[in-house]
């Protein structure tokens, strides 16, 4: 009994020690829920445990807990100024929590591990309110009131950046109210209400107009459908009438055919009788024709035997005689042609000899005639040259004449030409067969006769004036100048001697 007691005490001591160790381990084994974070400090760098468990070394380590539950923060900014200078008040509700990353948790524990949550809530409220004022200063009242999503995004961006620096993040932000003390937003509402009422009235008027248009279109479509229906009914009636007319026509035709069936049958019977009679007559005629053909054949055979055969024999004999006569005639003609050919050749030779002799005689006569013509041409050429020399000498002599000598030289030719000129001028008057002079009596008749009698001298005077205008003064050529003091003018231009 005494020997066993130390062993029992030893076992009991070991068990007690193990129990104490288990109790100690269980007491220092720290379990951390998901909404909490535990920070173990005391041995080196702090260890952060979130949603897990860890053994705390007694005496050497300390464990501090920090809640991760979000902060429900209500922010009311009552003195914010918008970008258009209107004072407004904005109420928002937000949820702020610690960041989910290890760096954010570490930053949050460093700053707020032992801080009071209410104090932390006040700090977060001031951060969000400051960002709210900054965002309101960038937006107009209209934008703040109507575009609250933009306000929420802007505040979340601004406040989120500020909260991230302290290890926290903005989870939810909701704008509850935007108001002002001066009734600015209410005035905007009244304006919008007026616009909505106006749009409603316009929309109602447009709806009534559309309703009337739709009713008119429906009425028009109804009338159109009714007209088309009436048209279809009329078309059906027309087709019915046409079909009835066709049926009546067919009935009348059938009745007419039925009425004509009897006469047609009788006519057909009579036609058959006539055809039978005609066929009988035709057969009789054919038989008679056959008999006549046989008789004609017999007569033809007799004619051939009595007439045609002797005639054919005579024709063949005559043909043979003609062939013989033809051969004799051809031979005679060929002989005569040969004789004429020989005679023609002899005559051709004789004519050729005569033609050559005549040709030689003609050539001799042509040479004689040529010599005569050349002699005559030389004589005429000599005569023309002599005349040309005479004219040349005459021109040289005339160029040496004075005015009086030139006048005397031209005067005979001019005196010879004047009667011809007067005759040509008076020729139109000589072609007049009857001339009637009309006058009013008294001295007018004498004047008319004087004018008729003086027409020829007047025409001659006009000819002289025309010649004078052309440079030939016939008065000077005939009698010289009537004015003795005026020197005579030459009527013939002196011929310019050619210069060497």
C-alpha positions in Angstrom: 0.0 0.0 0.0 2.8 2.4 0.9 4.7 1.4 -2.2 1.8 2.3 -4.5 1.1 5.7 -3.0 4.0 7.6 -4.6 3.0 6.3 -8.0 -0.5 7.4 -7.5 0.6 10.8 -6.4 2.8 11.1 -9.3 0.0 10.1 -11.7 -2.3 12.5 -10.0 0.2 15.2 -10.2 0.7 14.6 -13.9 -3.0 14.6 -14.6 -3.5 17.8 -12.6 -0.6 19.4 -14.5 -2.2 18.4 -17.8 -5.6 19.7 -16.6 -4.1 23.0 -15.6 -2.2 23.2 -18.9 -5.5 22.6 -20.7 -7.3 25.1 -18.7 -4.5 27.6 -19.3 -4.5 27.0 -23.0 -8.3 27.2 -23.3 -8.2 30.4 -21.4 -5.6 32.0 -23.6 -6.8 30.7 -26.9 -8.5 33.8 -28.4 -11.3 33.4 -30.9 -12.2 36.4 -33.0 -15.7 36.8 -34.6 -16.1 38.1 -38.2 -17.3 41.6 -37.1 -14.3 42.0 -34.7 -10.6 42.3 -35.1 -8.0 41.2 -32.4 -4.6 42.8 -32.1 -1.9 40.8 -30.3 0.9 43.0 -29.0 3.8 42.3 -26.7 6.2 40.3 -28.8 7.5 42.2 -31.8 5.2 43.5 -34.5 1.5 43.5 -33.7 -0.4 40.6 -35.0 -3.9 41.2 -36.3 -6.5 38.5 -36.4 -9.8 39.0 -38.1 -12.5 36.3 -38.1 -10.2 33.5 -36.7 -8.3 32.3 -33.6 -4.9 32.6 -32.0 -3.1 31.5 -28.8 -2.1 34.4 -26.5 1.1 33.8 -24.7 0.3 34.6 -21.1 2.2 37.4 -19.4 4.1 38.1 -22.7 1.2 39.1 -25.0 -1.8 41.4 -24.8 -5.0 41.2 -26.8 -7.1 44.2 -27.7 -10.4 44.0 -29.7 -11.9 46.5 -32.1 -15.4 46.3 -33.6 -15.7 46.4 -37.5 -19.4 47.3 -37.4 -20.2 50.3 -39.7 -21.0 53.7 -38.3 -24.4 55.0 -39.1 -23.8 58.7 -39.7 -26.4 61.4 -40.3 -25.0 64.6 -41.7 -27.0 67.8 -41.9 -25.3 70.7 -43.7 -27.5 73.8 -43.1 -25.2 76.6 -44.3 -23.8 75.3 -47.6 -23.5 77.8 -50.5 -24.2 76.6 -54.1 -22.2 77.7 -57.1 -24.9 80.3 -58.0 -24.6 81.8 -54.5 -27.8 80.4 -53.0 -27.7 79.2 -49.4 -29.0 75.6 -49.1 -29.3 72.8 -46.6 -28.5 69.2 -47.4 -29.3 66.2 -45.3 -27.5 62.9 -46.0 -27.3 59.4 -44.3 -24.2 57.3 -44.7 -22.6 54.1 -43.5 -18.9 54.2 -42.8 -16.8 51.1 -42.0 -13.3 50.0 -41.7 -11.6 49.0 -44.9 -11.6 45.3 -45.9 -7.9 45.1 -46.8 -5.2 44.2 -44.3 -3.5 47.5 -44.8 -6.7 49.4 -44.0 -7.3 47.3 -40.9 -3.8 47.9 -39.8 -4.2 51.6 -40.4 -7.5 51.7 -38.5 -6.1 49.8 -35.5 -3.2 52.1 -35.3 -5.5 55.1 -35.2 -8.7 53.9 -33.5 -7.9 50.7 -31.6 -8.7 52.2 -28.2 -10.8 55.2 -29.4 -14.4 55.7 -28.3 -16.9 55.0 -31.1 -18.9 58.1 -30.3 -15.9 60.3 -30.6 -15.0 58.4 -33.9 -18.6 59.0 -35.1 -18.2 62.8 -34.5 -14.9 62.9 -36.4 -16.4 61.0 -39.4 -19.4 63.4 -39.4 -17.2 66.4 -39.7 -15.2 64.8 -42.5 -18.4 64.0 -44.5 -19.9 67.5 -43.8 -16.7 69.2 -45.0 -16.8 67.3 -48.3 -20.5 68.0 -48.6 -19.9 71.8 -48.5 -17.1 71.5 -51.0 -19.3 69.6 -53.5 -22.3 72.0 -53.0 -20.0 74.9 -53.8 -19.3 73.3 -57.3 -23.0 72.6 -58.2 -26.0 74.8 -58.8 -29.2 74.5 -56.8 -30.9 73.0 -59.8 -28.3 70.3 -60.2 -28.3 69.6 -56.4 -32.0 69.1 -56.4 -32.5 67.3 -59.7 -29.2 65.4 -60.1 -28.8 63.8 -56.8 -27.0 60.8 -58.2 -24.2 63.1 -59.3 -24.2 64.7 -55.8 -23.9 61.2 -54.3 -21.1 60.1 -56.6 -19.2 63.4 -56.0 -19.5 63.2 -52.2 -18.5 59.5 -52.2 -15.4 60.3 -54.3 -14.3 63.2 -52.1 -15.1 61.6 -48.8 -13.9 58.2 -49.8 -10.4 59.6 -50.5 -10.4 61.3 -47.1 -11.6 58.2 -45.3 -9.2 55.9 -47.1 -6.3 57.8 -45.5 -7.5 56.7 -42.0 -8.2 53.1 -43.0 -12.0 53.5 -43.5 -14.3 53.6 -46.5 -17.7 55.0 -47.3 -20.1 52.1 -47.7 -23.4 53.8 -48.4 -24.4 57.5 -48.9 -28.0 58.7 -49.5 -29.1 62.3 -50.0 -32.3 62.7 -47.9 -33.2 66.3 -48.5 -32.1 69.5 -50.3 -33.8 72.7 -49.2 -33.3 76.4 -48.9 -34.7 79.1 -46.6 -35.5 81.6 -49.4 -38.0 79.5 -51.4 -35.7 79.1 -54.4 -36.4 75.5 -54.9 -40.1 76.0 -54.3 -40.0 78.7 -57.1 -38.3 76.1 -59.4 -41.1 73.7 -58.5 -43.8 76.3 -59.3 -42.1 77.0 -62.6 -41.9 73.3 -63.4 -45.5 72.8 -62.3 -46.5 75.6 -64.7 -44.4 74.0 -67.5 -46.0 70.6 -66.7 -49.5 72.1 -66.8 -48.6 73.9 -70.0 -47.3 70.6 -71.5 -50.3 68.8 -70.2 -52.7 71.3 -71.9 -50.6 71.2 -75.1 -50.6 67.4 -74.9 -54.4 67.4 -74.3 -54.9 69.7 -77.3 -52.7 67.6 -79.4 -54.5 64.5 -78.2 -57.9 66.0 -79.1 -56.4 67.1 -82.5 -55.1 63.6 -83.1 -58.4 62.2 -82.0 -60.3 64.4 -84.5 -57.8 63.5 -87.2 -58.1 59.8 -86.4 -61.9 60.2 -86.4 -61.8 62.0 -89.8 -59.4 59.3 -91.2 -61.6 56.6 -89.8 -64.7 58.3 -91.4 -62.8 58.7 -94.7 -61.8 55.0 -94.6 -65.4 54.0 -93.8 -66.7 56.1 -96.7 -64.0 54.6 -98.9 -64.9 51.1 -97.8 -68.6 51.8 -98.4 -67.8 53.2 -101.8 -65.7 50.1 -102.6 -68.5 47.9 -101.3 -71.1 49.7 -103.5 -68.7 49.4 -106.4 -68.3 45.7 -105.7 -72.1 45.3 -105.5 -72.5 47.1 -108.8 -69.8 45.0 -110.4 -71.5 41.8 -109.1 -74.8 43.1 -110.5 -73.2 43.8 -113.8 -71.6 40.4 -114.0 -75.0 38.9 -113.0 -76.7 40.8 -115.8 -74.1 39.7 -118.3 -74.4 36.1 -117.2 -78.2 36.3 -117.4 -77.8 37.8 -120.9 -75.5 35.0 -121.9 -78.0 32.4 -120.6 -80.8 34.1 -122.4 -78.8 34.2 -125.6 -78.0 30.5 -125.3 -81.7 29.7 -124.6 -82.8 31.7 -127.6 -80.2 30.0 -129.7 -81.3 26.6 -128.5 -84.9 27.5 -129.2 -84.0 28.8 -132.7 -82.1 25.6 -133.4 -85.0 23.5 -132.2 -87.4 25.6 -134.4 -85.0 25.1 -137.3 -84.5 21.4 -136.7 -87.6 20.4 -138.7 -86.9 22.5 -141.8 -83.2 21.6 -141.6 -84.1 17.9 -141.6 -86.4 18.3 -144.6 -83.7 20.3 -146.4 -81.1 17.7 -145.5 -83.4 15.0 -146.9 -84.0 16.9 -150.1 -80.2 17.5 -150.3 -79.6 13.8 -149.9 -82.1 13.1 -152.7 -80.5 15.7 -155.0 -77.0 14.4 -154.2 -78.1 10.9 -155.0 -79.6 12.1 -158.3 -76.4 14.0 -159.1 -74.3 11.0 -158.2 -76.4 8.9 -160.6 -76.0 11.4 -163.3 -72.3 11.7 -162.6 -71.9 7.9 -162.9 -73.9 7.9 -166.2 -71.7 10.7 -167.5 -68.5 9.0 -166.5 -69.6 5.8 -168.3 -70.5 7.9 -171.4 -67.1 9.6 -171.1 -65.4 6.2 -171.0 -67.2 5.1 -174.1 -66.3 8.4 -175.9 -62.7 8.0 -174.8 -62.6 4.5 -176.3 -64.1 5.8 -179.5 -61.5 8.6 -179.6 -58.7 6.2 -179.0 -60.0 4.1 -181.9 -60.2 7.2 -184.1 -56.7 8.2 -183.1 -55.3 4.8 -184.0 -57.1 5.0 -187.4 -55.8 8.5 -187.9 -52.3 7.5 -187.0 -52.4 4.6 -189.4 -54.1 6.5 -192.3 -52.6 10.1 -192.0 -49.9 10.6 -189.4 -47.7 7.6 -190.4 -47.6 8.7 -194.1 -47.1 12.3 -193.1 -44.2 11.3 -190.8 -42.6 9.4 -193.6 -43.0 12.4 -195.9 -41.6 14.7 -193.2 -38.5 12.5 -192.7 -37.9 12.3 -196.4 -38.3 16.1 -196.7 -35.8 16.5 -193.8 -33.3 14.3 -195.5 -33.7 16.2 -198.7 -33.3 19.5 -196.7 -30.2 18.2 -195.0 -28.7 17.4 -198.4 -29.7 20.8 -199.9 -28.2 22.4 -196.7 -24.9 20.7 -197.2 -24.8 21.8 -200.9 -25.7 25.4 -199.9 -23.0 25.5 -197.2 -20.4 24.2 -199.6 -21.4 26.8 -202.2 -21.4 29.5 -199.5 -18.0 28.5 -198.2 -16.6 28.6 -201.8 -18.1 32.0 -202.4 -16.7 33.3 -199.1 -13.3 32.0 -200.0 -13.4 33.8 -203.3 -14.5 37.0 -201.7 -11.8 36.7 -199.1 -9.1 36.3 -201.8 -10.6 39.2 -203.8 -10.6 41.3 -200.6 -7.0 40.5 -199.9 -6.0 41.6 -203.4 -8.1 44.8 -203.1 -6.6 45.5 -199.7 -3.1 45.3 -201.1 -4.1 47.6 -204.0 -5.7 50.1 -201.6 -2.6 50.0 -199.3 -0.4 50.9 -202.2 -2.7 53.7 -203.2 -3.0 55.0 -199.6 0.8 55.2 -199.3 1.0 57.1 -202.5 -1.8 59.4 -201.4 0.0 59.9 -198.0 3.2 60.9 -199.7 1.3 63.3 -201.9 -0.5 64.8 -198.9 2.8 65.2 -197.0 4.2 67.2 -200.0 1.1 69.4 -200.1 1.3 69.9 -196.4 4.9 71.1 -196.6 3.9 73.5 -199.4 1.0 74.8 -197.3 3.2 75.2 -194.3 5.7 77.2 -196.3 2.9 79.5 -197.5 1.6 80.0 -194.0 5.0 80.7 -192.6 5.6 83.3 -195.3 2.2 84.9 -194.6 2.9 84.9 -190.8 6.3 86.5 -191.4 4.6 89.1 -193.6 1.9 89.8 -191.0 4.5 90.0 -188.3 6.5 92.5 -190.3 3.4 94.5 -190.9 2.5 94.6 -187.2 6.0 95.5 -186.3 5.9 98.3 -188.8 2.6 99.5 -187.4 4.0 99.3 -183.9 7.0 101.3 -184.9 4.6 103.8 -186.6 2.5 104.1 -183.4 5.6 104.5 -181.4 6.9 107.2 -183.6 3.5 108.8 -183.6 3.4 108.8 -179.8 6.9 110.3 -179.7 5.7 113.0 -182.2 2.6 113.7 -180.2 4.5 114.0 -177.0 6.5 116.8 -178.8 3.3 118.6 -179.9 2.0 121.6 -178.1 -1.6 122.0 -177.2 -2.7 123.5 -180.5 -0.9 120.9 -182.5 -2.4 118.1 -180.5 -5.8 119.6 -180.9 -5.4 119.8 -184.7 -4.2 116.2 -184.7 -7.3 114.9 -182.8 -9.8 117.2 -184.5 -10.4 115.2 -187.7 -11.1 112.0 -185.7 -13.4 113.9 -183.3 -15.4 115.5 -186.2 -15.8 112.1 -187.7 -17.1 110.6 -184.3 -19.5 113.4 -183.4 -22.3 112.3 -185.9 -22.0 108.8 -184.6 -22.4 110.1 -181.0 -25.4 112.2 -181.9 -27.0 109.3 -183.8 -26.5 107.0 -180.8 -28.0 109.6 -178.4 -31.1 110.2 -180.7 -31.6 106.4 -181.4 -34.0 106.0 -178.4 -36.1 108.8 -179.7 -36.3 107.2 -183.1 -37.7 104.0 -181.6 -40.8 105.9 -180.4 -43.8 105.2 -182.7 -46.4 107.5 -181.1 -45.8 110.5 -178.8 -48.6 112.3 -177.0 -47.9 115.6 -175.3 -50.2 116.6 -172.5 -50.5 120.2 -171.4 -53.0 122.5 -169.7 -53.2 124.9 -172.7 -51.7 128.3 -173.2 -48.0 128.6 -172.9 -47.7 125.2 -171.3 -48.2 123.5 -174.7 -45.3 125.4 -176.2 -43.1 124.6 -173.2 -44.0 120.9 -173.5 -43.1 120.8 -177.2 -39.9 122.7 -176.5 -39.0 120.2 -173.8 -39.6 117.3 -176.2 -37.7 119.0 -179.1 -34.8 119.9 -176.8 -34.4 116.5 -175.2 -31.8 115.3 -177.8 -29.6 118.4 -177.5 -29.9 118.1 -173.7 -28.8 114.5 -173.8 -25.9 115.4 -176.1 -24.9 118.2 -173.8 -24.9 115.8 -170.9 -22.6 113.5 -172.9 -20.2 116.4 -173.4 -20.3 117.3 -169.7 -19.6 113.7 -168.8 -16.6 113.6 -171.2 -15.4 116.9 -169.7 -15.6 115.4 -166.2 -13.5 112.5 -167.5 -10.7 114.9 -168.7 -11.7 115.4 -172.4 -13.0 119.0 -173.1 -14.7 118.7 -176.5 -15.4 122.4 -176.6 -11.7 123.2 -176.5 -11.0 120.5 -179.0 -13.6 122.0 -181.4 -13.1 125.8 -181.0 -10.7 126.5 -178.3 -11.5 128.5 -175.1 -14.2 131.2 -175.5 -12.5 133.3 -172.9 -9.4 134.8 -174.6 -7.9 135.9 -171.3 -7.9 132.3 -169.9 -5.0 130.2 -171.2 -5.7 127.1 -173.1 -5.6 123.8 -171.2 -4.1 120.8 -172.9 -6.7 118.1 -173.5 -4.1 115.5 -174.3 -1.7 114.5 -171.6 1.9 114.4 -172.9 3.4 111.0 -173.1 6.1 110.4 -170.6 9.3 109.2 -172.3 10.6 106.1 -170.8 13.8 106.5 -168.8 16.7 104.4 -169.6 
